[in-house]
Amino acid sequence: MTLVFGYGSNMDDAQMDMRCPDRVKVGNAVLRGHRLIFPRLSNRRECGVSSVEPADGHDVWGVVHRLNAVDLESLDRSEGYRADRSAERNGYNRVPITVEIGGVLVAVETYVAVATPNPPAPNAMYLAHIRDGARQHGLPEDYQEFLAGLVF
């Protein structure tokens, strides 16, 4: 079993039901000292997609799920991650991070995007996945307001 922090569209239950049907929610979590960015073009979605980067004074909220090997493999495929190739050839890389769940530090993994040149803004459909996930999991109201205010 692997703990994975989803902060972008991987918070949306409808999307995760397709990608990881056997996942178990561990809890809402916050990644301190990071901010949400959109550094990558997704050809499938035809828009910019999310990632996180270190940034003092910023926090990224999300959801931690426990994934079995089959669901983790499915999510790796969806994120364009393969451990057997160089990091720059992946769409996202799965990396270890530490998040807080209820004030407790927990070691997890998350996906960090490999940036593409001149990525476009996220589209309304992609932002809806993120906002829907934040609402579905009851993330803090101020974070939901931040997400609602994202305009590109």
C-alpha positions in Angstrom: 0.0 0.0 0.0 1.2 3.5 -0.9 0.0 6.8 0.5 -0.5 9.4 -2.3 -1.3 13.1 -1.9 -3.7 14.4 -4.5 -3.9 18.2 -4.8 -5.2 18.9 -8.3 -7.7 17.0 -10.4 -6.8 13.9 -8.3 -9.0 15.3 -5.6 -12.1 14.8 -7.7 -13.9 11.6 -6.7 -15.4 11.0 -10.2 -11.9 11.0 -11.8 -10.4 9.0 -9.0 -13.2 6.4 -9.2 -12.1 5.7 -12.7 -8.4 5.7 -12.0 -8.2 4.1 -8.5 -11.5 2.4 -7.7 -10.1 0.6 -4.6 -8.5 3.6 -3.0 -9.1 4.4 0.7 -9.2 8.0 1.8 -6.8 8.6 4.7 -7.7 12.2 5.2 -7.4 15.8 4.1 -3.9 17.1 4.2 -1.9 20.3 3.7 1.5 20.6 2.0 3.2 23.5 3.8 5.6 25.9 2.1 4.3 25.1 -1.4 2.0 26.7 -4.0 -0.3 25.4 -6.7 1.0 26.1 -10.2 0.1 25.1 -13.8 3.4 24.5 -15.6 2.5 21.7 -18.0 0.5 21.4 -21.2 -1.8 18.4 -21.2 -2.4 17.3 -24.8 -5.3 15.1 -23.6 -7.0 17.9 -21.7 -5.8 20.6 -24.1 -4.9 23.0 -21.3 -2.4 23.7 -18.6 -2.4 21.2 -15.7 -1.4 21.5 -12.0 1.7 20.9 -10.0 3.3 22.2 -6.8 6.5 24.1 -6.1 8.2 25.3 -3.0 7.0 28.8 -1.9 7.4 30.3 1.5 4.2 31.5 3.0 2.0 29.3 0.8 0.1 26.0 1.5 -1.5 23.5 -0.9 -4.4 21.5 0.4 -5.4 18.1 -0.9 -6.4 14.5 0.0 -4.3 11.5 0.9 -5.4 8.1 -0.3 -4.0 4.7 0.4 -3.6 2.9 -2.9 -3.0 -0.8 -3.6 -0.4 -1.8 -6.3 -3.1 -2.0 -9.1 -4.5 1.4 -8.4 -1.0 2.9 -8.0 0.0 1.5 -11.4 -3.2 2.9 -12.9 -2.5 6.4 -11.4 1.1 6.2 -12.6 -0.1 5.5 -16.1 -2.7 8.4 -16.0 0.0 10.8 -14.8 2.6 9.7 -17.5 5.0 8.4 -14.9 7.3 5.5 -15.4 10.0 4.7 -12.9 12.1 3.0 -15.7 12.8 6.1 -17.7 14.5 9.4 -17.0 12.6 12.0 -15.0 12.5 14.6 -17.8 10.8 12.1 -20.1 7.8 11.6 -17.7 4.8 13.8 -17.7 4.8 13.8 -13.9 7.2 12.3 -11.5 6.1 10.5 -8.3 8.2 12.0 -5.4 8.2 11.6 -1.6 6.9 14.6 0.4 5.7 15.2 3.9 2.2 16.5 4.5 0.2 17.3 7.6 -3.0 15.4 8.4 -4.7 16.7 11.5 -1.5 18.3 12.7 0.5 15.1 12.3 3.4 14.9 9.8 2.9 12.0 7.4 5.3 10.7 4.7 3.5 10.3 1.4 4.1 10.5 -2.3 2.7 13.0 -4.8 3.1 13.8 -8.5 5.1 16.8 -9.6 4.8 17.9 -13.2 7.6 18.2 -15.7 7.2 21.7 -17.0 6.6 22.3 -20.7 7.5 25.5 -22.6 4.8 28.1 -22.6 2.0 26.1 -21.0 -1.5 27.4 -21.6 -3.8 28.3 -18.7 -6.0 25.6 -17.2 -9.5 25.4 -18.8 -12.8 25.7 -17.0 -13.4 21.9 -17.1 -10.0 21.2 -15.5 -10.5 23.8 -12.8 -13.9 22.3 -12.1 -12.2 19.0 -11.3 -10.0 20.7 -8.7 -12.8 22.8 -7.2 -15.2 19.9 -7.1 -12.6 17.8 -5.3 -12.0 20.5 -2.7 -15.7 20.8 -2.1 -16.3 17.0 -2.0 -13.6 16.6 0.7 -14.6 19.7 2.7 -11.2 21.4 2.4 -10.9 24.7 4.3 -13.3 27.4 3.1 -10.5 29.9 2.5 -8.7 27.4 0.3 -11.9 26.8 -1.6 -12.3 30.5 -2.1 -8.7 30.7 -3.4 -9.5 28.0 -5.9 -12.7 29.7 -6.9 -10.8 32.9 -7.5 -8.3 31.3 -10.0 -8.9 33.2 -13.2 -6.7 32.9 -16.3 
